[in-house]
Structures are given as structure tokens and as C-alpha cells.
Amino acid sequence: MQRFAVTALATATAAPALAHSGAHLHPHADHPIWLSLLLGSLAVGAFGLFMWKKK
């Protein structure tokens, strides 16, 4: 589990360096859809954590 946490943290910190210009298929903070995507991601994460703890 620790290896996964380190990998996730490294990926999250490197994400801005991997940004690119041009057409995007994902929303940015200035688009109104970001909040629903954030809440959906948190819900999926909470469900995954619940199932992991239940196991």
C-alpha cells in the first residue's frame, strides 16, 4: 500500500509538468462541470475505501 501512495503522490505532483496545449478532453476549473466530477470522484473513492475496510 505504501508503494501505491508514493506512486500516486509522485504522479499528482508531476501532473502540471505533463500539461499540454491544444484541444483537451477534460474540464478545467473555469468550466461548471468540475464540481460534479470532483464530487463523483470523492464518492467513488469513499465507496472503494468502505469496501476495502469491509474486507
N, C-alpha and C positions, 0 to 999 in steps of 0.2 A: 504494500500500500504506500509505503514511503517513496518508492521509486516513481509511482504514478503521480504523487503530489509534487515531486520535484519536476517531473516532465511537464505537468500542467502549468506549474508556475513559470518554468522557462519558456513555454510556448506563449503564455499570456504576456510576458514581458517583451518577447521578441515580436509580437504581432504588429506593433506600429512600424517596426523596421521593414516588415514584409508588405506594407501597404503599397498600392499601385495606383496609377492614374488611369483614367479611361472609364469605360462602362462598368457598372457594378451591379451585381445581382443581390446585394444585401443592403438593408437600410442603414442610414446614419442617424445621428441624434437629432437632426433637424427634420426628420420625417416623423409623422404622427404614429407610425406603426411600431416604433421601437419599444414603447411601453408594453404592448401586448406580447411582443416577443420576449421581453425581459420577464414578465410575469409567467408566461408559459414555460420558459426555461427554468425558472425557480420552482414551478410546480412539478416539472419532470424530475428535477434534482431532488426535491423533497420526497417524492414518491420513491425514487431509487434509494435514497438514504433509509426511508422507512422499511422498504423490502430487505435491504441489507441488514438492518438491525433486527428485523423479524427472524431472519435466518439463523 
